[in-house]
Each structure stands twice: as C-alpha cells, then as structure tokens.
Amino acid sequence: MDYRSIVRFLAFIMLFIAFVMAVPLAMAFLYGETSSFNGFLKTIAMMVIISIAVIAITSGHAMNIGMKEAVLTVSMTWAVMAAFGALPMYFSGVADSYAKCFFEIMSGFTTAGASVFPDVESLDKSILFWRSLTNWLGGMGVVVLFVAVLPIFGVKGNALVGAEAVGPSKSKLTPTIRGTAMVLWLIYIGLSAFEVILLYLGGMDWFNAFTVMFGTIGAAGFVPVNESIASYHSAYAEWVCTIFMLLAGINFSIFFYIIRGSFRKAAANSELRLYLALIGISAVLVSSQLLFKGVYSAPDAIRQSLFHTVSMITTTGFAADEFNSWPMFSQIILVMLCFIGACSGSAGGGMKVIRIGVMMRLGYNSMMKRIHPNAVSPLSFGTDHIDSGTAFSIAGYAGCYFATLFLGAAIIGLTDMDFMTCFASVFLCLSNLGTGIGGLGASFSFCIFPDWALWVFSFLMMAGRLEFYTVYTLFTRSFWRR
C-alpha cells in the first residue's frame, strides 16, 4: 500500500476544499456574520497549513494510485471532507456538538439532505450557502472533479473514478478517464447555470436561486428555508425544480450522446426508458387518486404528483406540500420510487433503476428455468446483455443494502425511538434521501437522536453514497494483506 500517495492526494483535496470554502468566507464578511467568518477563517487556515506541510513532506514522491490505494483514498476523501467541512459550523457555534456538525456536512456531501437543524432559517447565510454547496460538490463527486481539473499532479484517475462512481458499470465517454471526468463536469455545470438563471427569472434572489440549484442538480435536497420548496409558494419554481430534478436523475452519459447528436443512441438506452416510464406511470396513478379524493384541483394534482414522484425517484427529497397526509396508496408509490432510485451514473441515490430492472429480469429467467429446465436464457436488460460478473455484483449490492438496512435499524433501535422512526431514518440515510416517509416529512430534524446515533447515520450515508463495496472492502482482512 502506497500510503504516501494516499496522504499526498488527500492533502491536495483539502487544499481544493479550502479554496472552495473561500466563497462562503467572503459571504460571511459581506453579510457581517462575525462568528461564521471566524469559523471559516480558522478552518481554511488549518486546512492550508496541514495541506502544505503534507505536500512539502511528500514532495518528489511519484503518486501511484492502484486499486487498493483508490479504495482507501476515496473512502478517506469523503471522511476528511466531512471532518474539515464541519469545522466552520462547529467553530461558529451553530450546533452544541461536533457530531451534529459532522452529520450535517456528511449529509451534504453524500447528497442525503438530512438535517439536524429544526430551524435552518435561523442560520447565517454563509453557513446555509456552504451546506448547500456541499450538495452540489457531492452530486457529481469531488474525486471525479479533482481528476478532471487537476491532472498536473500526475494521478492516473481510472481506479479513483471507478471507486467513487455510482452504478454497476463505469463507462468511458472519451479515450481518457480525465476527458470523461471533464465532460461530465461541464455538463453538470451547464445544467446548473441554466437552472440558476431560470429560478432568478422566476423571482428568486441570487442567494436562493443558487442554493436551490445546488440541492436540485445534486439531487440532494438542502434549501435555505424550513419547509423545502413549499416555502416559496411558487408553481413556477416547482416546475423548474421538477424538470431539473428529472434531468439530474438521468445518467450523464445520455447528455453527452445528445450533445454529440447521437439521439437514437440516447433514446435507445433501456435504463432511461424504464426511468421515464416509472415516473410517468407513478405520476398518473398519484394524480388520479389525488384528484379522485378531492385533495387538489386537476392542475395542482398534476403538478404535485409530478414534482413528488420525481423528487422521490431521484432521492432529492424536496417537498412542495406535506405529502405525508396524502392517501396511503400515493404514499406507498412514493416510498417504492425512493427505494428504486435514479439512473446509474447520475447524481441520484437509491438502488438505481438498472439494478431493479436486471433483478426483475433475473427473477423472470429463474421462473422460466423452472418451466423449461434445459432452456438457455441469456440475461439481458433491454437490448443490453448482462454478463455474469455484473449480475453477481448487482446481487451482492442488494445483499449489502438489505443487511445494512436491517442491522442499522437494529442499532438505531437502541435509542428507544419507535419502530417506524428507526427504520425510516436508516432507510432514508442509506438511500441518500434525507426526509420524506414514515412521518419524517420535510420539516423533520435528526436532532432528536443522540450524538452516537448521528455518527452511525453519518457512516450509513457515506456507505450508501459509495455503494457499500468501496467502504466495506476496508473491513476485510484480505484488503490489508500485502
């Protein structure tokens, strides 16, 4: 294991985060937020000093990031980012414990959107901007960004990107992994800029437009108001967020194909077609029941159903109304959607559409095998052939997911909270959804849990965001063998 390469890489990551943190530092100065300004200043100074010291000590060392180093580096990157990213909150005194600050920022970077603050509107604007900015950075992945824009450090990014990317397959859009990372982030930035402009034209100020965009494009859910998107009382904002949440849940390679003019290839993507079908069918079912039950008028039923089905399947967790009061049939559909999740290679969380599709196909093949034992049934998803290695990986992921879900719920049960709160809170953190089901609505705060439980939730959010394998590999004996 090349520990010097790992430590050196982490130092560059810390330096980059310190540079990004200069934005909320400037905001704290402009808004006269003294405690927050001091918190950001102390954190930036600490990160810069540590980073420069580490870089100086490891100077002249050729960075060699293999698969083992990549697994440890990516896991450590997310832990270190949350550890230092939480310090401005802690130093400014917005929470009474470091555990709460760490949970909040880990929730931001992992795009979970869960919060320990029951009244976020009481926080300084610079703090709110920083927590939302972590949503945006985590949506695409900081390591992917680092590989794209900082190649001068001589790091070969294949293993790093593979360890951080979400989904059962990691495809390259260009001949080099750096080129692919650059393309992905340019698309990400383009969508972000477009949404900010639309929100501003719809009446939001720049601060709200940026923070809402961070939560939307990152499929994360942080906003600077207490009642999520419902606080803005704007049908226009809801439609804009619906569109961009939907886009954030699509595999970003699809946008690359569209830009290149390969519309047929984009339209033929089986995962995209299933993703859109799930949204369309769910929205029709939910809006029909809401209209039939007299909850909304027809236009409002369509808008609310589309907004929340997209919010749930992309695991953004935005709310335009208190949907926990909706009819149970509609609530169950929303729960199913957030379990399924968005497309692989997107900013969204959850199991991922392609995994659900492959597992359904695997179940169908198993049934056909019982009827026709001698038949040869190749595993496929749409027009794509699924090899045994990918199928095995998907089955292993599902096993890790459910084992972690039930074990995590059992551990959180030690807090003596009720069953639904324990189970739902673990499910929401593991799926990177944040809030939304089982009474844990948009105004729910994780402040009801003790600090030790917040550390457990933080681990669950990171494990879910990195899709288990990258994190759990560190706990195997064979990983640490030479």
C-alpha positions as CSV (number, residue, x, y, z in Angstrom):
1,M,0.0,0.0,0.0
2,D,1.5,3.3,-1.0
3,Y,0.4,5.4,1.9
4,R,2.5,8.4,0.9
5,S,0.5,8.7,-2.3
6,I,-2.8,8.5,-0.4
7,V,-1.8,11.2,2.1
8,R,-0.5,13.4,-0.7
9,F,-3.7,13.1,-2.6
10,L,-5.8,13.9,0.4
11,A,-3.6,17.0,1.0
12,F,-4.5,18.3,-2.5
13,I,-8.2,17.5,-1.9
14,M,-8.0,19.5,1.4
15,L,-6.3,22.4,-0.4
16,F,-9.1,22.4,-3.0
17,I,-11.9,22.3,-0.4
18,A,-10.1,25.2,1.4
19,F,-10.1,27.2,-1.9
20,V,-13.9,26.5,-2.4
21,M,-14.6,27.4,1.2
22,A,-13.3,30.9,0.4
23,V,-16.7,31.7,-1.2
24,P,-18.8,31.3,2.0
25,L,-15.9,33.1,3.8
26,A,-16.4,36.1,1.6
27,M,-20.2,35.9,2.0
28,A,-19.7,35.9,5.8
29,F,-17.6,39.1,5.5
30,L,-20.1,40.8,3.2
31,Y,-23.1,39.9,5.4
32,G,-21.3,40.9,8.6
33,E,-21.6,37.4,10.1
34,T,-18.7,37.6,12.5
35,S,-18.9,34.2,14.2
36,S,-19.3,32.4,10.8
37,F,-16.4,34.4,9.3
38,N,-14.1,33.4,12.1
39,G,-15.2,29.8,11.8
40,F,-14.5,29.7,8.1
41,L,-11.2,31.6,8.5
42,K,-9.9,29.2,11.2
43,T,-10.9,26.2,9.1
44,I,-9.3,27.4,5.9
45,A,-6.1,28.4,7.8
46,M,-5.9,24.9,9.4
47,M,-6.5,23.1,6.1
48,V,-4.0,25.2,4.2
49,I,-1.3,24.7,6.8
50,I,-1.8,21.0,7.1
51,S,-2.0,20.5,3.3
52,I,1.1,22.5,2.6
53,A,3.0,20.7,5.3
54,V,2.0,17.3,3.9
55,I,2.7,18.3,0.3
56,A,6.1,19.5,1.3
57,I,6.9,16.3,3.3
58,T,5.9,14.1,0.4
59,S,7.4,16.3,-2.3
60,G,9.3,14.3,-5.0
61,H,7.2,11.2,-4.4
62,A,5.6,9.8,-7.6
63,M,1.9,9.3,-6.9
64,N,0.9,5.7,-7.6
65,I,-2.8,5.1,-7.1
66,G,-3.6,1.4,-7.7
67,M,-6.9,-0.3,-7.0
68,K,-6.2,-0.8,-3.2
69,E,-5.0,2.8,-2.9
70,A,-8.0,4.1,-4.7
71,V,-10.5,2.3,-2.4
72,L,-8.8,3.7,0.7
73,T,-8.3,7.2,-0.9
74,V,-11.9,7.6,-1.9
75,S,-13.3,6.5,1.5
76,M,-10.8,8.7,3.3
77,T,-11.6,11.6,1.0
78,W,-15.3,11.7,1.9
79,A,-14.5,11.3,5.6
80,V,-11.8,14.0,5.6
81,M,-14.1,16.4,3.6
82,A,-16.9,16.0,6.2
83,A,-14.5,16.2,9.1
84,F,-13.0,19.5,8.0
85,G,-16.2,20.8,6.3
86,A,-18.0,20.5,9.6
87,L,-15.5,22.8,11.4
88,P,-16.9,26.2,10.3
89,M,-20.3,25.2,11.8
90,Y,-18.6,23.9,15.0
91,F,-16.3,27.0,15.4
92,S,-19.3,29.4,14.8
93,G,-21.3,27.6,17.5
94,V,-24.4,26.9,15.4
95,A,-24.7,23.4,17.0
96,D,-23.9,22.2,20.5
97,S,-21.8,19.2,19.4
98,Y,-19.3,18.4,16.7
99,A,-21.3,15.2,15.9
100,K,-24.2,17.3,14.7
101,C,-21.9,19.4,12.5
102,F,-20.2,16.3,11.1
103,F,-23.6,14.7,10.4
104,E,-24.9,17.9,8.6
105,I,-21.9,18.2,6.3
106,M,-21.7,14.4,5.6
107,S,-25.4,14.7,4.7
108,G,-24.5,17.5,2.3
109,F,-21.5,15.8,0.6
110,T,-23.4,12.4,0.3
111,T,-26.5,14.3,-1.1
112,A,-28.7,12.8,1.6
113,G,-30.2,16.1,2.6
114,A,-30.9,15.1,6.2
115,S,-30.6,17.8,8.8
116,V,-30.2,18.2,12.5
117,F,-31.4,21.8,12.4
118,P,-35.2,22.2,13.0
119,D,-35.0,25.9,12.0
120,V,-32.4,26.4,9.2
121,E,-33.7,29.9,8.6
122,S,-32.0,31.0,11.8
123,L,-28.6,30.1,10.5
124,D,-26.2,32.6,8.9
125,K,-26.5,32.8,5.1
126,S,-22.8,31.9,4.7
127,I,-23.4,28.6,6.6
128,L,-26.5,27.9,4.6
129,F,-24.6,28.5,1.4
130,W,-21.8,26.2,2.4
131,R,-24.1,23.3,3.4
132,S,-25.9,23.7,0.1
133,L,-22.6,23.9,-1.8
134,T,-21.6,20.5,-0.4
135,N,-24.7,19.1,-2.0
136,W,-23.5,20.3,-5.4
137,L,-20.0,19.1,-5.0
138,G,-21.1,15.7,-3.8
139,G,-23.7,15.3,-6.6
140,M,-21.1,14.5,-9.2
141,G,-18.3,13.6,-6.9
142,V,-15.3,15.6,-5.7
143,V,-12.8,12.9,-6.7
144,V,-14.2,13.0,-10.3
145,L,-13.8,16.8,-10.3
146,F,-10.3,16.6,-8.9
147,V,-9.2,14.1,-11.6
148,A,-10.8,16.3,-14.3
149,V,-9.3,19.7,-13.4
150,L,-6.1,18.9,-11.6
151,P,-4.1,16.5,-13.8
152,I,-0.8,18.2,-13.1
153,F,-0.3,16.1,-10.0
154,G,0.3,13.0,-12.2
155,V,-2.5,10.9,-10.8
156,K,-4.0,8.2,-13.1
157,G,-7.7,8.6,-12.3
158,N,-9.1,5.3,-13.6
159,A,-9.1,3.5,-10.3
160,L,-10.1,6.6,-8.4
161,V,-13.2,7.4,-10.5
162,G,-14.2,3.7,-10.6
163,A,-14.1,3.6,-6.8
164,E,-16.3,6.7,-6.5
165,A,-18.7,6.4,-9.4
166,V,-22.2,5.0,-8.8
167,G,-23.9,2.2,-10.7
168,P,-23.0,-1.3,-11.7
169,S,-20.9,-0.2,-14.7
170,K,-18.4,2.6,-15.3
171,S,-18.1,3.6,-18.9
172,K,-15.7,6.0,-20.6
173,L,-17.2,8.6,-22.9
174,T,-13.8,9.7,-24.2
175,P,-10.5,7.9,-24.7
176,T,-9.1,9.1,-21.4
177,I,-10.7,9.0,-17.9
178,R,-9.7,12.6,-17.4
179,G,-11.5,13.6,-20.6
180,T,-14.6,11.7,-19.4
181,A,-14.5,13.4,-16.0
182,M,-14.1,16.8,-17.7
183,V,-17.1,16.1,-20.0
184,L,-19.3,15.0,-17.0
185,W,-18.5,18.1,-15.0
186,L,-19.0,20.5,-18.0
187,I,-22.5,19.0,-18.5
188,Y,-23.1,19.3,-14.7
189,I,-22.0,23.0,-14.7
190,G,-24.1,23.7,-17.8
191,L,-27.3,22.3,-16.2
192,S,-26.5,24.2,-13.0
193,A,-26.1,27.6,-14.7
194,F,-29.3,27.1,-16.7
195,E,-31.4,26.3,-13.6
196,V,-30.0,29.3,-11.7
197,I,-31.0,31.7,-14.5
198,L,-34.5,30.2,-14.7
199,L,-35.0,30.5,-10.9
200,Y,-33.7,34.0,-10.9
201,L,-36.0,35.0,-13.8
202,G,-38.9,33.4,-11.8
203,G,-38.4,35.9,-8.9
204,M,-35.9,34.3,-6.6
205,D,-32.9,36.3,-5.5
206,W,-29.4,35.1,-6.4
207,F,-28.8,33.5,-3.0
208,N,-32.0,31.4,-3.1
209,A,-31.5,30.6,-6.8
210,F,-28.0,29.2,-6.2
211,T,-28.9,27.3,-3.0
212,V,-32.0,25.7,-4.5
213,M,-30.0,24.8,-7.6
214,F,-27.3,23.1,-5.5
215,G,-29.9,20.9,-3.9
216,T,-31.7,20.2,-7.2
217,I,-28.8,19.4,-9.5
218,G,-27.0,17.5,-6.8
219,A,-30.3,15.5,-6.2
220,A,-29.7,16.3,-2.6
221,G,-32.5,18.4,-1.0
222,F,-30.9,21.1,1.1
223,V,-32.6,24.5,0.8
224,P,-32.2,27.6,3.0
225,V,-35.9,27.5,4.2
226,N,-37.7,25.4,6.7
227,E,-40.5,23.9,4.5
228,S,-38.5,23.0,1.5
229,I,-39.7,24.3,-1.9
230,A,-43.2,24.8,-0.4
231,S,-41.8,27.8,1.4
232,Y,-41.5,29.7,-1.9
233,H,-45.2,29.4,-2.8
234,S,-44.3,29.4,-6.4
235,A,-45.8,26.9,-9.0
236,Y,-43.1,28.2,-11.4
237,A,-40.3,27.3,-9.1
238,E,-41.9,23.8,-8.6
239,W,-42.0,23.2,-12.3
240,V,-38.4,24.3,-12.8
241,C,-37.2,22.1,-9.9
242,T,-39.2,19.2,-11.3
243,I,-37.5,19.4,-14.7
244,F,-34.0,19.7,-13.3
245,M,-34.5,17.0,-10.7
246,L,-35.6,14.7,-13.5
247,L,-32.5,15.7,-15.5
248,A,-30.2,15.2,-12.5
249,G,-31.6,11.6,-12.2
250,I,-30.5,10.7,-15.7
251,N,-27.2,9.0,-16.5
252,F,-25.0,12.0,-17.6
253,S,-23.6,10.0,-20.5
254,I,-27.0,10.4,-22.1
255,F,-26.5,14.2,-22.3
256,F,-23.1,13.5,-23.9
257,Y,-24.8,11.5,-26.6
258,I,-27.4,14.2,-27.2
259,I,-24.7,16.9,-27.4
260,R,-22.8,14.7,-30.0
261,G,-26.1,14.3,-32.0
262,S,-26.5,10.6,-31.2
263,F,-30.2,11.0,-30.4
264,R,-31.0,7.4,-31.4
265,K,-28.4,6.0,-29.1
266,A,-29.7,8.1,-26.2
267,A,-33.3,7.2,-26.8
268,A,-32.5,3.5,-27.0
269,N,-31.0,3.5,-23.5
270,S,-33.0,0.9,-21.6
271,E,-32.4,2.4,-18.2
272,L,-33.6,5.8,-19.4
273,R,-36.7,4.4,-20.9
274,L,-37.6,2.5,-17.7
275,Y,-36.8,5.5,-15.6
276,L,-39.2,7.8,-17.6
277,A,-41.8,5.1,-17.6
278,L,-41.7,4.7,-13.9
279,I,-42.1,8.5,-13.4
280,G,-44.9,8.7,-16.0
281,I,-46.9,5.7,-14.6
282,S,-46.4,6.8,-11.0
283,A,-47.4,10.4,-11.7
284,V,-50.6,9.3,-13.4
285,L,-51.6,7.0,-10.6
286,V,-50.8,9.5,-7.9
287,S,-52.5,12.4,-9.6
288,S,-55.6,10.3,-10.4
289,Q,-56.0,9.4,-6.7
290,L,-55.4,13.0,-5.5
291,L,-58.0,14.3,-7.9
292,F,-60.4,11.5,-7.2
293,K,-60.1,12.1,-3.4
294,G,-60.5,15.8,-3.9
295,V,-57.1,16.7,-2.4
296,Y,-56.3,19.1,-5.3
297,S,-57.8,20.5,-8.4
298,A,-56.7,18.9,-11.7
299,P,-53.8,21.3,-12.5
300,D,-52.5,21.2,-8.9
301,A,-52.8,17.4,-8.8
302,I,-50.7,17.0,-11.9
303,R,-48.1,19.5,-10.7
304,Q,-47.9,18.0,-7.2
305,S,-47.8,14.4,-8.4
306,L,-45.0,15.0,-10.9
307,F,-43.0,17.1,-8.5
308,H,-43.0,14.5,-5.8
309,T,-42.6,11.4,-7.9
310,V,-39.5,13.0,-9.5
311,S,-38.3,14.2,-6.1
312,M,-38.6,10.7,-4.6
313,I,-37.2,8.6,-7.5
314,T,-34.2,10.9,-7.8
315,T,-33.8,10.8,-3.9
316,T,-33.7,14.6,-3.9
317,G,-36.2,14.8,-1.1
318,F,-37.7,18.2,-2.0
319,A,-41.3,18.8,-0.8
320,A,-43.9,21.2,-2.3
321,D,-46.5,20.1,0.2
322,E,-46.8,17.8,3.3
323,F,-47.4,14.6,1.3
324,N,-47.4,12.5,4.5
325,S,-51.1,13.5,4.7
326,W,-51.8,12.1,1.2
327,P,-53.8,8.9,0.7
328,M,-51.8,5.8,1.7
329,F,-51.8,4.4,-1.9
330,S,-49.9,7.5,-3.1
331,Q,-47.5,7.5,-0.2
332,I,-46.6,3.8,-0.9
333,I,-45.9,4.6,-4.5
334,L,-43.5,7.4,-3.4
335,V,-41.8,5.0,-1.0
336,M,-41.3,2.5,-3.8
337,L,-39.8,5.2,-6.0
338,C,-37.2,6.4,-3.5
339,F,-36.2,2.7,-2.9
340,I,-35.7,2.2,-6.7
341,G,-33.7,5.5,-7.1
342,A,-32.4,7.2,-10.1
343,C,-30.3,6.0,-13.1
344,S,-26.7,4.8,-12.6
345,G,-24.1,7.5,-13.4
346,S,-26.5,10.2,-12.2
347,A,-26.5,12.5,-9.1
348,G,-29.4,10.5,-7.6
349,G,-29.2,7.8,-4.9
350,G,-31.2,4.6,-4.2
351,M,-30.8,1.1,-5.6
352,K,-30.6,2.5,-9.2
353,V,-33.1,1.8,-12.0
354,I,-30.8,-0.6,-13.9
355,R,-30.3,-2.8,-10.8
356,I,-34.0,-3.1,-10.3
357,G,-34.5,-3.9,-14.0
358,V,-31.8,-6.5,-14.0
359,M,-33.1,-8.2,-10.8
360,M,-36.6,-8.3,-12.3
361,R,-35.3,-9.9,-15.4
362,L,-33.2,-12.3,-13.4
363,G,-36.4,-13.3,-11.5
364,Y,-38.2,-13.9,-14.8
365,N,-35.4,-16.0,-16.1
366,S,-35.5,-18.1,-12.9
367,M,-39.2,-18.7,-13.3
368,M,-38.7,-19.7,-17.0
369,K,-35.9,-22.1,-15.9
370,R,-38.3,-23.9,-13.7
371,I,-40.7,-24.4,-16.6
372,H,-38.0,-25.2,-19.1
373,P,-35.0,-26.6,-17.2
374,N,-33.0,-27.2,-20.4
375,A,-33.6,-23.8,-22.0
376,V,-30.8,-21.3,-22.4
377,S,-31.9,-17.9,-21.1
378,P,-29.3,-15.2,-21.5
379,L,-29.6,-12.4,-19.0
380,S,-30.4,-9.1,-20.7
381,F,-31.8,-5.6,-19.8
382,G,-33.5,-4.2,-22.9
383,T,-31.0,-4.6,-25.7
384,D,-28.0,-4.9,-23.4
385,H,-26.5,-8.2,-22.5
386,I,-25.7,-8.5,-18.8
387,D,-22.6,-10.7,-18.1
388,S,-22.4,-12.9,-15.1
389,G,-19.9,-10.6,-13.4
390,T,-22.3,-7.6,-13.5
391,A,-25.2,-9.8,-12.3
392,F,-23.1,-11.1,-9.4
393,S,-22.2,-7.6,-8.5
394,I,-25.8,-6.4,-8.5
395,A,-26.9,-9.4,-6.3
396,G,-24.0,-8.6,-3.9
397,Y,-25.0,-4.9,-3.8
398,A,-28.6,-5.9,-2.9
399,G,-27.3,-8.2,-0.2
400,C,-25.2,-5.4,1.3
401,Y,-28.1,-3.0,1.1
402,F,-30.6,-5.1,3.0
403,A,-28.1,-6.4,5.5
404,T,-27.0,-2.8,6.3
405,L,-30.6,-1.6,6.4
406,F,-31.8,-4.1,9.0
407,L,-28.6,-4.1,11.0
408,G,-28.6,-0.3,11.0
409,A,-32.2,-0.2,12.1
410,A,-31.4,-2.6,15.0
411,I,-28.6,-0.4,16.2
412,I,-30.6,2.8,16.0
413,G,-33.3,0.9,17.9
414,L,-31.0,1.2,21.0
415,T,-32.2,4.9,21.1
416,D,-35.7,3.6,22.1
417,M,-37.3,5.5,19.3
418,D,-40.4,3.9,17.8
419,F,-40.1,1.3,15.1
420,M,-41.1,3.5,12.1
421,T,-38.8,6.3,13.1
422,C,-35.8,3.9,13.5
423,F,-36.4,2.0,10.3
424,A,-37.4,5.0,8.1
425,S,-34.4,7.1,9.3
426,V,-31.9,4.4,8.5
427,F,-33.6,3.8,5.1
428,L,-33.5,7.5,4.2
429,C,-29.9,7.9,5.1
430,L,-28.9,4.7,3.3
431,S,-30.7,5.7,0.2
432,N,-29.4,9.3,0.5
433,L,-32.9,10.7,0.6
434,G,-32.9,12.5,3.9
435,T,-36.5,13.0,4.8
436,G,-39.8,12.1,3.4
437,I,-41.6,8.9,4.7
438,G,-43.0,7.4,7.8
439,G,-43.8,10.7,9.4
440,L,-40.3,12.0,8.6
441,G,-41.6,14.9,6.4
442,A,-39.8,17.9,5.1
443,S,-39.7,19.6,8.5
444,F,-38.3,16.5,10.3
445,S,-35.0,17.0,12.1
446,F,-32.5,14.4,13.2
447,C,-31.7,16.4,16.3
448,I,-34.0,14.0,18.2
449,F,-31.2,11.4,18.1
450,P,-28.2,11.3,20.5
451,D,-24.8,12.1,19.2
452,W,-23.7,8.4,18.9
453,A,-26.6,7.7,16.6
454,L,-25.6,10.6,14.4
455,W,-22.2,9.0,13.9
456,V,-24.0,5.8,12.9
457,F,-26.1,7.7,10.4
458,S,-23.1,9.5,9.0
459,F,-21.4,6.2,8.3
460,L,-24.6,4.9,6.7
461,M,-24.8,7.9,4.4
462,M,-21.2,7.5,3.3
463,A,-21.6,3.7,2.7
464,G,-24.8,4.3,0.8
465,R,-23.3,7.1,-1.4
466,L,-20.2,5.0,-2.2
467,E,-22.4,1.9,-2.8
468,F,-21.0,-0.2,0.0
469,Y,-18.2,-2.0,-1.8
470,T,-15.7,0.8,-1.6
471,V,-16.3,1.3,2.2
472,Y,-16.9,-2.3,3.2
473,T,-13.8,-3.6,1.5
474,L,-11.8,-1.7,4.1
475,F,-13.1,-4.1,6.8
476,T,-11.9,-7.2,5.1
477,R,-8.7,-8.9,6.2
478,S,-7.6,-9.6,2.6
479,F,-7.6,-5.9,1.8
480,W,-4.8,-5.2,4.2
481,R,-2.6,-8.1,3.2
482,R,0.4,-7.4,1.1
